[in-house]
Amino acid sequence: MSSQQHSIISSEEAKSTVSFEAAYRDYLGADTDAGSNLFDVLKAIDLTSVDKLTQLIQKTATQNGRVFVLGNGGSFDNALLFVSHLTARGVRAKVPGEPDRYFSTGTRYQEILARGLSDDKVRSSDLVIGLSGSGNSANILQAFEVAEGAGAEIFALGGRDGGNMARAAGPTRSLIAKTESMEGIEDAHAAIVLMISRYLRSQVSLDSLHEEFLNAYSGLLSEKNIRGLCAIGEGILLTILSETRSFVLGLGIGARHFRADAQRGFTNALPIRGVLAPEFFTTNSAMATANDDGLEFLIADGLAKFAPTANDFGVIFETAQMKAVLAPVKEVLRAGETSHVTVGPSSTADVSIQSFQGHFDSEFCVSLIGHATGVVLRDYLTKLFAVRRVSDEKAVTVALMGKKKLGIKDTKLLEALLRERSVIGADEVLTYAYGEVYAARDPKILSLSRSYF
């Protein structure tokens, strides 16, 4: 569908006519010469640099040092994934400080990781690994300064051109994913984590592990799986355009990453609420449910409080962590007549991740599905809303005064000024993403509610 066709399509037409098969195939690299081609990104992972990082980890462990892994957003989830795998291999590893206190200590955000390293008393026997798609996260750069001041080794896992993080670490202490796609960068980083984990466990050569990983990934790209992924993308799109809910049902880092991406990344630069993908429990409520009712009701108890209906949609990740809680979750969905798609190791799942079983952590697959769906939906919706960048307009620069986003009142004032100057049309509104300002179609044209945040 062309951009011009997107600009005239209605919300109801979008719900009934969209097909995502080509878009999923493009991102995943199911067709060898199309799209961003994640398959090529994974093939291009620099094994020499992976080996260097692995050696640094082994050296740190031998010295009884600690490995600190740093990241923001999706890279924070990859940091947690890295820590969990290293810990399982007997390496002392953690994220800096206490994450529960990152937003409650009064510390400025750009200082939280440096403060965490200081609290943990980072020292010369330690290794500090930074994960960042842009390579320019201020809090990671500050943490690197603290680490080097203590004599610790640093290593950059980045993407794009590596940014300031790679320049700080230097070429022999950097590993850059060869893609501009933030989702592809995070997928490549997760793949690197899994290969290092397998190497530490088995000492199989990295060349062999890389080939094994690519074979497992190739197994995800079956025609049946592509159809299942399309069902996920189309189901979530319906909840966006109907302003209902998408339930991402899974335990573990991958499912949490999927929910976080759905709530922010899927609808970046759009003036709508986007995906409502709720969390089902806090640590407090989960412990209470497990203690009072039994572990099998961990998710079902929270899900039931949202009273799913036939207008909602669900994705069930039938991973090992979910076995104990699946039955009551499915009962809640059936009671609400809520359509859903299953992802799991069984060949009968709508999306089978069987090729990863017994070889690599299936949490990679959960995050990957979230990333692919985010790319597909964001591309489609960006065209549907005819989004265009207006950051460089002088009036926009003056209004922002160095800020990344404005509140409702100031946004309305800026919109009025830009309409008066014919910068945006009467049927356009402003929206913000990653410090940029965009004009987009007014959601009321598609019978949707406006959101400013």
N, C-alpha and C positions, 0 to 999 in steps of 0.2 A: 504494500500500500504506500503510495507516494505521500510526501508532506502535504501537498495540496489536498489530497483526499482526506488526510487526517484532519485538516483544518475545518472541514465541513461536516464531519461525521458526528452524529448525535450520541448521547450517552446510551440510549436504547440500542442503536445500531452497533455501538462498540461491544455491548454485552452479547449480542447475538452473532456477530460476524468475525470476531477476532480469531486468528490462528497463529500460534507461536512456534510451530515446528521449525521453520527455517531459522528463526532467531535463536532458539536453543542450540540448534546444530552449529550455527555460526560461532557462538561463544565457546561452546565445548570443543570445537574442532572436529566434530563428527564428519564434516566435509573438509578435506585436507587444504583447500585453497580459499576458505571463506572466513570472514569475520575476524574477531580478535584472536580466535584459535588458541584456546587454553592448552590444547594438546601440544602445540609448538612451543609454548612457554615452558611447559614441563619438560619437554625434550631438551630444551636449551639450558637447563640448570647446569651451572658450572661446577662439575664434580671436583675439580682441583681446589676450589674455594670451600666446597663442602668438606673435603678431606682436611683442609687447614683448620676449619672450625671444629671438626671432630677431634683433631689432635690437641687443640687448645682446651677443649672440655676434658679430655683424658689427662692432660698435664695438670689441670686444675684439681681434678679428683685425686691424682697421685699426691699432690701437695696438701691434701685435706682442705683445699680451698672451696669456695662456694661459687656457684654460677647464678648470677642475677640476670633476669630477663625482663626487658622493659618494653612497653607499648601502650598505645592509646586506641580506644574503640575496638575494631576488629583485631588490630595487632595486639591489644591487651589479651583478648581471648586466645590468640596464638601464643602469647607469652605464657599463659596458664597451661595451654596444651604442652608446650615445651617443658615447663617445670614438672608437670605430672609425669611425662615420659622419662625425664632425667632422674627424677626421684625414684621411679620404678626400677631404674638401672643402677641404683645405689649411689648416684651423684647428689651431693648436697646442693639443692637448687631452690630458688624462690623468686617471687617478684619483690621489689623493694618495699620495705615498711609494711604497713597493714592496710590493704585496700579499703577496708571498711572505714578507715579514718581519713581517706584521701580528701573527702569533702566536709570534714567536720573539725579540722584542726586549726582553721584560720589561715593556713598556708596558701599562698597564691598558687593557682593551678600549675603554672610553669615551673614551680619549685617542688612539687610533690614527690617526684621520683628522686631528685637530688636529696631531699630531706629524708626520704626512705632509706637511701644508701647510707646517709650519715647516721641515722638511727640504728641501722644494722651494722655500723662500724666496718664498712668496706675496707679491705686491706690489700696488700700487694699480692697475696696468694689467690685473690679472687679474679673471676672473669665476668665482665659486664657486657651483655649482648643487647643491642638496641634493635627493635623491629619498627619500621616506619615505611609506609608507601611513598610518601613525599620526601622523606629524609630531612625534613625541616621542622620537626616537632621541637618546640623550644624546651619542653621539660626533659626530653631525651638528651638534647645537647648540653643542658646544664648538668644532668646526671653524668654524662661522659666526662665533663670537667672535674666533677667531684671524684669520679673513679680514677682518672689519671693522676689527680692530686694525691691520691692514696697509693699510687703505684700499681693499681690493678690493670689488667689487660682489658681492652675494649674491642668489640667486633660489631660491625654494622650489617644487618640484614635489611636491604632496602629494595627500591624499585625505581623505575623511570631513570633519572640520571644519578641517583644516589643522594643528591642534595647535600646539605651541610654535614649530615651525619656521616656519610661515606667519606667526605673530605676530612673530617676530624679523625676518623679511624685509619684512613689511608688505604691504598689499593690492595695491600696484602692482608688487610683485616676487614675486607668488605666482600659481600656477596649480593649482587644486584639481580633481581628478577627482570627479565628482558620484556617488559610490557608497560604500557601507559595505563592500563586498567587497574584500578585499585583492587577490585575483586580478584583479578588474575594474580596480582602481587601477593595478596594474602593466601590464595590457594597454593602458589609456588612455595611460600614460606612454610605452610603447613606440610607440604610434601617433603621439604627438606628436613623438618622436624621428625617426620616418620621414618625417613631413611636413616638419619643419624641414630634414632632409637633402635632400629633393627640392627644397625652395625654394632652398636655397643653391646647388644644382646648376643649376636651370632658371629661377629667378625667376618661375615661374608663381604666380599669386595663391594665397594660403592658402585662400580660399573654394573655388577650383577643385580644389586638392589635397585638401581635406577631402572634397569630393564624390567625387573619384576614389578616395580611400581607402575611403569607405563603399561604393562600388560594388564594389571589390575584396573587401571584407569580405562583402558580400551574396552574392558568388559562392561563398563557402565554405559557405553554408548550404543546399546542395542536399540533396534526400532521400537521394541516394547517399552523400554525405559524412556525413550524420547516422547512417546505418547503419554506416559505417566507424568513426565515433567510438564508437558503441555497442559495436562489436567490440573496440575498444581498452579501454574501461571494463570490459566483461565479462571480457576476457582477463586484465587485471590483477587484478580481483576474485578470479578463480579462484586466482591465485598467492598472494594474501593468505590466502584460506581454506584453501589446501593447503600453505601455508608453503613455497612454491617460489620461483622467481625470474622477474622481468620484466626483459628486456634492452631498454633504450632505445638504439637503434643510430643514432647520428648524430654528426657533428662540428659544432662551432660553439657559440655562446652558447646558442641555443635548446635544443639537446639536453642540454647540461650543466644548464641551468635545469630542464628536465623531470625529469632524474634526481634533482636536489637536492630538488625539490618532492615527487617520489614517495617519497623516503626519509624526509622529515619531514612535509610538509604534508598528504599524502593521508590519513594516519591520526592526525592530531592528537587529543589527548584520548582515545586508545584504549589499553588495556593489553595491546597485542599488538606483535609485531615490526613488522608492517606490510609495506611493499613493500621487497623486496631488489632494488634496481636498481643493480648494481655499475658502477663505472668500469672501463675496460678497459686503461688505461695511465697512467703518469706521464709527465711531459715527458722524463725520463731514458730510460724504456723505449721511448717512442715514437721518440725520436731513434735509439736503438740498432736498433729494428726497421726503420725507414726506411733506415738506413745499411747494415745487414747483409742485409736480405731484400727491401727495396723498399717504397715507400709504399703499394702496394695491399694490403699485409698488416697495415696499422696497427691496425685494429680486430679483424680475424679472429684475429690472434695472441693478443690478450688474451681474446677471446670463447672461443676453443678451450680455454683453460685452465680455464674454468668448466664445460666439457663439457655443453652444453645438452641437455636431454632432452625427451621428449614431455609432461612435466609442467610445463615452463616455457613462457614466452610472450615474443614479441618484437614490437617496433615499429620498423620501418625507415624512417628519414627520408631519402628519396632526393633531398636537396638538392644543389646544385652541388658543395659540398665533398665529398660522398660518392661522386661518380661513380667515382673511381679505386679505391675500396675495396669497392664493393658486391658484386662477383662472389664473392670468397672468403667474405664474410660470409654470403651466402645458401647457399653450399656447407656451411658449418658448421651452419647451422640445419637444412638438409635432412638432413644426416647424423644429427642428433639427433632428427629428426622433430618439430621444435619449430614449433608454429603461430605465425604472425606476420601483422601487418597492415602494409601499405605506405602511406606518405604521401609525395606528391611532385608535381611539376609535370605529369606525364602524366595525361591523362584516364582512363587505365586503372588508375591507383593507387586503392587502396581509399578513401583520402581525397585528393582532388585539390586542390592549392593553385595551380592553373593561373591563377586570376584575379589572383594577386599577381605572376606572372612578368613581368619587364621593367618593373615599376612600383614595387613596394616590396619591401624585404628579406623573404624568406620565413622568416627566423629568427623573425619575429613570429608566423607561423603555428605554428611548432614550440612556442614558449612558450605560445601561446594554447591549443593542444590539451592541453598539460600542465595548464594552469590549469583548463580546463573539466572535464577528467577528475578533477582533484583535488576540485573542488567537488562533482561528482556522487558520487564514491566516499565522500567525507567525510560528506556528508549521509546517504547510505544506511547507512553503517557506524555513524554516531552513533545512528541510530534502532535499528539491529540490536542495538547494545550498551546501549540505553536509558541513554545518558549524561546525567547531570544535575550541575549545579554545586553544590559544597558549600564553596566558599572562605570564606563568611561565618560558618561554624560557629566558635565560640570556640576549641574544642579544636584546630582546624586552624590558626587564626591563631597560637595559642601555640606549636604544634609547629614551624611554619615559621620563626618568629623573623626575619622579613624575607627569608628565602630564597625562591626561586622553585620549588624542587624538593627532595625528600629522597632519600637513598639507600635501598637495599633494606631494611636493618635498621630504620631509622627509619620507613619507610613501613609495614612490617609492624606495628610497635608502634602507630602511629597508627590503622591499620585495626582492630586489636584494641580500642583504646579507643573508636572510633566505633561498632563493633558492640555493645559493652557498653552504650553510651548510645543505642542504636537509631537512630543517625544514618544508618548504612548497613546493608543487609541481609546475611545470611549468604552470599548468592550475589553480593555486590558487592565490588569492589576499588577502590582509589584510583589515579588517574592525574593527570598534570600537563600543562598546556599554557599557554604565554605568561603564566606567573605565577599562573594560576588552578588550582584543585584540583577534580577531578571524581570522582564515583562512577560506575562502569560495571559491567556484568555480568561476572562472572568468566569469562575466556576458556575455561576447562575445560568450561563448559556447551556451548560450540561446538566442543569437541575441539581447541582451540588452546592453544599455549603462552603462558604469562604473560611479559610483558616489563615491566620497571620503568622503562625509559629510551626 
